[in-house]
């Protein structure tokens, strides 16, 4: 008998269930952090799996969870809700008396799901591998008590204790507040990495496979970069993915903008004397001196009305976005944001995208999907060409805001800053933005950052909510 087999036999003969479970988890860690097979751990894990009546295929890295379940349908129910935390009602005595053998079985199934999802290897990826990973990611989401695609899409599940099929979760309740922020983005990042490592055109040419892609910023960036090389079915599928992502982001941003008012009350215009504008409380208060205690009546000699007219001067919003490769996240977010503000009354929105050339996207500002399709990502950065388009759009400086989104690593730094400073001095509200991402991360050229600070227009950097707040302050 070999040393590995002797080690496995020793584990089965001498180790209690807790040690068997540890063997499976040690194998999981070894596989995740070192792709080289550990012969001793593999042999011991195989012995444990066979001894508890599970199929050896669970230890095959090439076997998907789907293939395991197809051969052993009874395991499907065990994978569902497998990793959902126990309820807090379980006391210590219950935990101490749990079936230790069942915990070993659970460790084997958990290891299979985690390895298939998180051990993605390196090198080129085929369409079949991506499809298998998406299926395995769906099983991980089911194991966490969610529907397949729910965590990757960042959507909040239907509620505690709800299984993927909509039935009760058997007394287990997912800790959604920690699962979604922690695991959802990781799954999205893994999928984006697999997409980067494969021939994206091959996926897009297959409608079924393309429909299973989860729209993410990384995927949208690739689609925008490669759109000129796509045609037919692949191009149609790429556009569908971009529109799905745009619609999802727009829905989130619209909720942050929708409370913006349409303009300040203009008190220079006399109130319209109609019943619906009658200010009853003020009318009573102003006429209290005319109250007759004997008659118990209030005599009104003057009616007061509310001012309802709003200032009609339109606010002009000029959004200038750096479309170089480092600013894709901001490009997508701000194109969508511009379209939302363009839908508000009395707001005149203009959109300019630039790298070494500038493109006026104002005719399509109401449709972020069409705007994004007209961008050409990549290249260098020369903000002076964008400034040449933006300056003529400033008709009334004090009613104009210019939002400039870039990392400000510019080819002609001093001339560009001088023209920005001139806009600011003219009365334009100038808002330099270094990053408007979902994560809030980004870098800004320190040279520009210091000069903007000295000018009194510090760079907004962080979550897109900061920019929404600044724009609402100006437009209301």
C-alpha positions as CSV (number, residue, x, y, z in Angstrom):
1,X,0.0,0.0,0.0
2,X,1.3,3.5,-0.9
3,X,2.0,6.2,1.7
4,X,-1.0,8.2,0.5
5,X,-3.4,5.3,0.8
6,X,-2.0,4.5,4.3
7,X,-2.5,8.1,5.3
8,X,-6.1,7.9,4.1
9,X,-6.7,4.7,5.9
10,X,-5.4,6.2,9.1
11,X,-7.8,9.1,8.8
12,X,-10.8,6.9,8.4
13,X,-9.8,4.6,11.2
14,X,-8.7,7.0,13.8
15,X,-10.2,10.4,13.1
16,X,-13.5,11.5,14.5
17,X,-16.0,13.4,12.3
18,X,-14.5,16.8,13.2
19,X,-11.2,15.7,11.8
20,X,-12.8,14.3,8.7
21,X,-14.4,17.6,8.1
22,X,-11.1,19.4,8.6
23,X,-9.5,17.1,6.0
24,X,-12.1,18.3,3.4
25,X,-11.6,22.0,4.3
26,X,-7.8,21.7,4.2
27,X,-8.1,20.2,0.7
28,X,-10.4,23.2,-0.2
29,X,-7.9,25.7,1.0
30,X,-5.0,23.9,-0.7
31,X,-6.8,23.8,-4.0
32,X,-7.8,27.5,-3.8
33,X,-4.3,28.8,-3.0
34,X,-2.1,26.2,-4.7
35,X,-3.3,24.6,-8.0
36,X,-0.8,21.8,-7.6
37,X,-2.6,18.6,-6.3
38,X,-1.7,17.6,-2.7
39,X,-1.6,13.8,-3.1
40,X,-2.1,13.1,0.6
41,X,-5.1,15.4,1.0
42,X,-6.7,14.1,-2.2
43,X,-6.4,10.5,-1.1
44,X,-7.7,11.3,2.4
45,X,-10.6,13.3,1.0
46,X,-11.5,10.6,-1.5
47,X,-11.6,8.1,1.3
48,X,-13.9,10.4,3.4
49,X,-16.3,11.1,0.5
50,X,-16.6,7.4,-0.4
51,X,-17.1,6.4,3.3
52,X,-20.0,8.8,3.8
53,X,-21.8,7.7,0.6
54,X,-21.1,10.6,-1.7
55,X,-20.0,10.3,-5.3
56,X,-16.3,10.6,-5.9
57,X,-17.1,13.0,-8.8
58,X,-17.5,15.7,-6.1
59,X,-13.7,15.8,-6.0
60,X,-13.2,16.2,-9.8
61,X,-12.4,19.8,-10.5
62,X,-13.6,19.4,-14.1
63,X,-17.1,18.1,-13.1
64,X,-19.7,20.8,-12.9
65,X,-22.4,20.8,-10.1
66,X,-25.0,20.3,-12.9
67,X,-23.3,17.1,-14.0
68,X,-23.1,15.8,-10.5
69,X,-26.8,16.5,-9.9
70,X,-27.8,14.9,-13.2
71,X,-26.2,11.7,-12.2
72,X,-27.4,11.9,-8.6
73,X,-30.7,13.9,-8.6
74,X,-31.2,13.4,-4.8
75,X,-28.3,15.9,-4.2
76,X,-30.1,18.8,-5.6
77,X,-32.2,19.3,-2.5
78,X,-29.0,19.2,-0.4
79,X,-27.3,22.0,-2.4
80,X,-30.3,24.3,-2.0
81,X,-29.8,26.5,1.1
82,X,-26.7,24.5,1.9
83,X,-24.7,27.6,3.1
84,X,-27.6,29.6,4.7
85,X,-26.7,30.6,8.3
86,X,-28.7,28.9,11.0
87,X,-31.3,31.0,12.8
88,X,-30.4,32.7,16.1
89,X,-33.1,30.7,17.9
90,X,-30.8,27.6,17.9
91,X,-29.3,27.4,21.4
92,X,-25.9,26.0,22.3
93,X,-27.2,22.7,23.4
94,X,-28.8,22.1,20.0
95,X,-25.5,23.0,18.3
96,X,-23.5,20.6,20.5
97,X,-25.8,17.7,19.7
98,X,-26.0,18.3,15.9
99,X,-25.2,15.3,13.7
100,X,-21.5,15.5,13.2
101,X,-21.6,13.1,10.3
102,X,-24.1,15.4,8.6
103,X,-21.5,18.2,9.0
104,X,-18.9,16.1,7.2
105,X,-21.3,15.6,4.3
106,X,-22.1,19.3,4.3
107,X,-18.3,20.1,4.2
108,X,-17.9,17.9,1.1
109,X,-20.8,19.6,-0.8
110,X,-19.7,23.2,0.3
111,X,-16.2,22.4,-0.9
112,X,-17.5,21.4,-4.3
113,X,-19.5,24.6,-4.9
114,X,-16.7,26.9,-3.6
115,X,-14.0,25.3,-5.6
116,X,-15.9,25.3,-8.8
117,X,-16.8,29.0,-8.5
118,X,-13.6,30.5,-7.0
119,X,-10.8,28.3,-8.5
120,X,-11.0,29.7,-12.1
121,X,-7.4,29.1,-13.0
122,X,-5.6,31.2,-15.6
123,X,-5.1,31.3,-19.4
124,X,-7.6,31.3,-22.2
125,X,-11.3,30.5,-21.5
126,X,-13.7,28.8,-23.8
127,X,-17.4,29.4,-24.2
128,X,-18.1,26.0,-22.6
129,X,-16.0,26.9,-19.5
130,X,-17.8,30.2,-19.1
131,X,-21.2,28.4,-19.3
132,X,-20.1,25.9,-16.7
133,X,-18.9,28.6,-14.4
134,X,-22.2,30.5,-14.7
135,X,-24.1,27.4,-13.9
136,X,-21.9,26.7,-10.8
137,X,-22.2,30.3,-9.7
138,X,-26.0,29.8,-9.9
139,X,-25.7,26.8,-7.6
140,X,-23.6,28.9,-5.1
141,X,-26.3,31.5,-5.1
142,X,-28.9,28.7,-4.5
143,X,-26.7,27.4,-1.6
144,X,-26.8,30.9,-0.1
145,X,-30.6,31.0,-0.3
146,X,-30.9,33.2,-3.4
147,X,-32.1,32.7,-6.9
148,X,-29.5,32.1,-9.6
149,X,-28.2,35.4,-10.9
150,X,-29.5,37.3,-7.9
151,X,-26.2,38.1,-6.2
152,X,-24.4,38.8,-9.4
153,X,-27.0,41.2,-10.5
154,X,-26.9,43.0,-7.1
155,X,-30.6,42.6,-6.6
156,X,-32.0,42.2,-3.1
157,X,-33.7,38.8,-2.7
158,X,-37.4,38.5,-2.0
159,X,-37.0,38.3,1.7
160,X,-35.6,36.3,4.6
161,X,-36.3,32.6,4.6
162,X,-37.3,32.5,0.9
163,X,-35.8,29.7,-1.1
164,X,-35.0,30.0,-4.8
165,X,-38.3,28.4,-5.7
166,X,-40.2,30.8,-3.5
167,X,-41.0,28.4,-0.7
168,X,-40.0,28.7,2.9
169,X,-36.3,28.2,3.7
170,X,-36.8,25.5,6.3
171,X,-36.1,27.8,9.3
172,X,-32.9,29.2,7.9
173,X,-32.6,33.0,7.2
174,X,-29.9,34.4,5.0
175,X,-27.9,37.3,6.4
176,X,-28.5,39.4,3.3
177,X,-26.9,42.5,4.7
178,X,-23.5,40.9,4.6
179,X,-23.9,38.4,1.8
180,X,-24.9,40.8,-1.0
181,X,-22.2,43.4,-0.4
182,X,-19.4,40.9,0.1
183,X,-20.2,38.0,-2.3
184,X,-22.1,39.7,-5.1
185,X,-19.3,42.0,-6.3
186,X,-16.8,39.1,-6.1
187,X,-18.9,36.9,-8.3
188,X,-19.3,39.8,-10.8
189,X,-15.5,40.3,-10.8
190,X,-14.9,36.6,-11.4
191,X,-17.3,36.5,-14.3
192,X,-15.8,39.7,-15.8
193,X,-12.3,38.1,-15.6
194,X,-13.5,35.0,-17.4
195,X,-15.1,37.1,-20.1
196,X,-11.8,39.0,-20.5
197,X,-9.9,35.7,-20.9
198,X,-12.2,34.3,-23.6
199,X,-13.2,35.2,-27.2
200,X,-16.1,37.5,-26.4
201,X,-17.3,37.5,-30.0
202,X,-17.8,33.7,-29.7
203,X,-20.1,34.2,-26.7
204,X,-22.0,37.0,-28.4
205,X,-22.6,35.0,-31.5
206,X,-24.5,32.4,-29.3
207,X,-27.9,34.0,-28.2
208,X,-28.4,31.5,-25.4
209,X,-24.9,32.0,-24.0
210,X,-25.0,35.8,-24.4
211,X,-28.4,35.9,-22.6
212,X,-26.7,34.4,-19.6
213,X,-24.1,37.1,-19.3
214,X,-24.5,39.3,-16.3
215,X,-24.1,43.0,-17.3
216,X,-21.2,44.6,-15.4
217,X,-19.0,47.6,-15.8
218,X,-16.1,45.4,-17.0
219,X,-18.3,43.7,-19.6
220,X,-19.8,47.0,-20.8
221,X,-16.2,48.4,-21.2
222,X,-15.3,45.4,-23.4
223,X,-18.4,45.7,-25.5
224,X,-17.9,49.4,-26.1
225,X,-14.3,48.8,-27.1
226,X,-15.2,46.0,-29.5
227,X,-18.5,47.2,-30.9
228,X,-17.0,48.3,-34.3
229,X,-15.8,44.7,-34.9
230,X,-19.2,43.2,-34.2
231,X,-22.0,42.5,-36.7
232,X,-25.2,40.6,-37.1
233,X,-26.3,38.5,-34.1
234,X,-23.2,39.4,-32.1
235,X,-23.8,43.1,-32.4
236,X,-27.5,42.7,-31.6
237,X,-26.6,40.8,-28.4
238,X,-24.0,43.3,-27.5
239,X,-26.5,46.2,-27.8
240,X,-29.0,44.2,-25.7
241,X,-26.5,43.8,-22.9
242,X,-25.5,47.5,-23.0
243,X,-29.1,48.6,-22.9
244,X,-29.9,46.2,-19.9
245,X,-27.0,47.7,-18.0
246,X,-27.9,51.2,-18.9
247,X,-31.5,50.7,-17.8
248,X,-30.4,49.1,-14.5
249,X,-28.0,51.9,-13.6
250,X,-30.5,54.6,-14.7
251,X,-33.2,53.2,-12.4
252,X,-30.8,53.5,-9.4
253,X,-29.7,57.1,-10.4
254,X,-33.2,58.3,-11.1
255,X,-34.3,57.6,-7.5
256,X,-31.5,59.9,-6.4
257,X,-32.5,62.7,-8.8
258,X,-36.2,62.5,-8.8
259,X,-36.7,64.9,-5.8
260,X,-35.0,67.8,-7.5
261,X,-37.4,70.7,-7.8
262,X,-38.1,72.5,-11.1
263,X,-37.0,75.9,-10.0
264,X,-37.2,78.4,-7.1
265,X,-40.4,80.4,-6.4
266,X,-40.4,83.7,-8.2
267,X,-41.9,86.2,-5.7
268,X,-41.6,89.1,-8.2
269,X,-44.7,87.7,-10.0
270,X,-48.0,88.5,-8.2
271,X,-49.9,85.4,-7.1
272,X,-52.7,84.3,-9.3
273,X,-56.0,85.0,-7.5
274,X,-57.8,81.7,-7.9
275,X,-59.3,79.4,-5.2
276,X,-56.6,76.7,-5.5
277,X,-53.9,79.3,-4.6
278,X,-55.8,80.6,-1.5
279,X,-53.6,80.6,1.6
280,X,-56.3,79.9,4.2
281,X,-54.1,79.8,7.3
282,X,-52.5,83.2,6.4
283,X,-55.9,84.7,5.6
284,X,-57.3,83.7,9.0
285,X,-54.2,84.9,10.9
286,X,-54.1,88.3,9.2
287,X,-57.8,88.9,9.8
288,X,-58.0,87.9,13.5
289,X,-58.4,91.5,14.5
290,X,-61.8,91.4,12.7
291,X,-63.2,88.6,14.9
292,X,-66.5,89.5,16.7
293,X,-66.9,87.6,20.0
294,X,-70.5,88.6,20.3
295,X,-71.4,87.2,16.9
296,X,-68.7,84.5,17.0
297,X,-67.8,85.4,13.4
298,X,-64.6,86.4,11.6
299,X,-65.0,89.1,9.1
300,X,-62.4,88.9,6.3
301,X,-61.6,92.1,4.5
302,X,-58.5,90.7,2.6
303,X,-57.7,87.4,1.0
304,X,-54.1,86.1,0.8
305,X,-52.8,83.8,-2.0
306,X,-49.7,81.6,-2.4
307,X,-47.0,82.5,-4.9
308,X,-46.8,79.6,-7.4
309,X,-44.9,81.1,-10.3
310,X,-41.3,79.8,-10.6
311,X,-38.3,81.4,-12.2
312,X,-38.3,80.6,-15.8
313,X,-34.6,81.1,-16.6
314,X,-33.4,77.7,-17.8
315,X,-30.3,76.3,-16.1
316,X,-27.7,75.1,-18.5
317,X,-25.7,72.0,-17.6
318,X,-22.7,71.1,-19.7
319,X,-21.2,67.7,-18.9
320,X,-17.7,67.0,-20.3
321,X,-16.5,63.4,-19.9
322,X,-13.0,62.0,-20.4
323,X,-13.6,58.8,-22.5
324,X,-10.0,57.5,-22.2
325,X,-9.6,54.0,-21.0
326,X,-9.1,54.9,-17.3
327,X,-12.4,56.7,-17.1
328,X,-14.9,54.1,-18.5
329,X,-16.9,53.8,-15.3
330,X,-17.3,57.5,-15.1
331,X,-18.2,57.7,-18.8
332,X,-21.1,55.3,-18.4
333,X,-22.4,56.7,-15.1
334,X,-22.3,60.4,-16.3
335,X,-23.8,59.7,-19.7
336,X,-26.8,58.1,-17.9
337,X,-26.9,60.9,-15.3
338,X,-26.9,63.6,-18.0
339,X,-29.9,61.9,-19.7
340,X,-31.8,61.9,-16.4
341,X,-31.1,65.7,-15.7
342,X,-32.0,66.3,-19.4
343,X,-35.5,65.0,-18.6
344,X,-36.1,67.7,-15.9
345,X,-38.1,70.8,-16.7
346,X,-36.1,74.0,-17.3
347,X,-32.7,72.2,-17.5
348,X,-30.8,72.5,-20.8
349,X,-28.2,69.7,-20.9
350,X,-25.2,69.4,-23.2
351,X,-22.9,66.4,-23.3
352,X,-19.3,66.3,-24.6
353,X,-17.0,63.3,-24.7
354,X,-13.3,63.5,-25.4
355,X,-9.9,61.8,-25.6
356,X,-7.5,63.4,-28.1
357,X,-10.6,64.4,-30.1
358,X,-13.9,65.8,-28.8
359,X,-17.4,64.6,-29.7
360,X,-20.6,66.6,-29.1
361,X,-23.2,64.0,-28.0
362,X,-25.9,66.7,-27.1
363,X,-28.3,65.5,-29.9
364,X,-28.5,62.1,-28.1
365,X,-28.3,63.3,-24.5
366,X,-31.8,62.0,-23.8
367,X,-30.8,58.5,-24.8
368,X,-27.7,57.2,-22.9
369,X,-27.7,54.0,-24.9
370,X,-27.3,55.8,-28.2
371,X,-24.7,58.2,-26.6
372,X,-22.6,55.3,-25.4
373,X,-22.7,53.6,-28.8
374,X,-21.2,56.8,-30.3
375,X,-18.2,56.9,-27.9
376,X,-14.8,55.6,-28.9
377,X,-13.0,54.5,-25.8
378,X,-9.2,54.6,-25.4
379,X,-6.4,56.9,-26.7
380,X,-4.7,59.8,-25.0
381,X,-6.2,62.8,-23.2
382,X,-6.3,66.4,-24.5
383,X,-9.0,68.4,-22.7
384,X,-8.3,71.5,-24.7
385,X,-10.3,70.1,-27.7
386,X,-13.2,69.5,-25.4
387,X,-12.9,73.0,-24.0
388,X,-13.1,74.4,-27.5
389,X,-16.6,72.8,-27.8
390,X,-17.7,73.7,-24.3
391,X,-16.9,77.4,-24.2
392,X,-19.3,78.5,-27.0
393,X,-22.1,76.8,-25.1
394,X,-21.8,79.2,-22.2
395,X,-24.4,81.9,-23.0
396,X,-25.3,83.1,-19.4
397,X,-22.4,82.2,-17.1
398,X,-24.3,82.7,-13.8
399,X,-27.0,80.3,-15.0
400,X,-24.5,77.6,-16.3
401,X,-22.8,74.7,-14.5
402,X,-19.9,72.9,-16.2
403,X,-19.2,69.4,-14.8
404,X,-15.8,68.1,-16.0
405,X,-15.2,64.4,-15.3
406,X,-11.6,63.2,-15.7
407,X,-8.5,62.0,-13.9
408,X,-6.9,65.1,-15.3
409,X,-3.7,63.4,-16.5
410,X,-3.5,65.8,-19.4
411,X,-1.2,66.4,-22.3
412,X,-1.5,70.2,-22.1
413,X,-2.1,70.8,-18.4
414,X,-1.4,74.6,-18.0
415,X,-3.5,75.8,-21.0
416,X,-6.4,73.6,-20.0
417,X,-6.4,74.8,-16.4
418,X,-6.1,78.4,-17.5
419,X,-9.3,78.1,-19.6
420,X,-11.1,76.3,-16.7
421,X,-10.1,79.1,-14.4
422,X,-11.4,81.7,-16.9
423,X,-14.8,79.9,-16.9
424,X,-14.9,80.0,-13.1
425,X,-14.0,83.7,-13.0
426,X,-16.8,84.5,-15.5
427,X,-19.4,83.2,-13.0
428,X,-19.9,79.7,-14.3
429,X,-20.2,77.1,-11.5
430,X,-17.3,74.8,-12.4
431,X,-17.4,71.3,-10.8
432,X,-14.3,69.2,-11.4
433,X,-15.0,65.5,-10.8
434,X,-12.2,63.0,-10.5
435,X,-14.3,59.8,-10.2
436,X,-18.0,59.0,-10.3
437,X,-17.9,55.3,-9.9
438,X,-20.1,52.8,-8.1
439,X,-17.2,51.9,-5.8
440,X,-16.1,55.5,-5.2
441,X,-12.5,54.7,-6.0
442,X,-10.4,56.7,-8.4
443,X,-7.2,58.8,-8.8
444,X,-6.7,62.4,-9.8
445,X,-3.6,64.2,-11.0
446,X,-2.1,65.9,-7.9
447,X,-1.1,69.0,-10.0
448,X,-4.7,69.7,-10.9
449,X,-6.1,68.7,-7.5
450,X,-4.0,71.4,-5.7
451,X,-4.8,74.1,-8.2
452,X,-8.6,73.4,-8.1
453,X,-8.4,73.5,-4.3
454,X,-6.6,76.9,-4.4
455,X,-9.3,78.2,-6.9
456,X,-12.1,77.2,-4.5
457,X,-13.4,74.4,-6.7
458,X,-12.2,71.3,-5.0
459,X,-12.3,68.0,-7.0
460,X,-15.3,65.8,-6.2
461,X,-14.1,62.3,-5.8
462,X,-16.0,59.3,-4.6
463,X,-19.5,58.0,-5.0
464,X,-21.8,59.3,-7.7
465,X,-24.2,60.5,-5.0
466,X,-21.8,63.4,-4.3
467,X,-22.2,64.7,-7.8
468,X,-26.0,64.2,-7.7
469,X,-26.0,66.3,-4.5
470,X,-24.0,69.1,-6.1
471,X,-26.1,69.3,-9.2
472,X,-29.4,69.3,-7.3
473,X,-28.1,72.2,-5.1
474,X,-27.4,74.2,-8.2
475,X,-30.5,73.3,-10.1
476,X,-33.0,73.9,-7.3
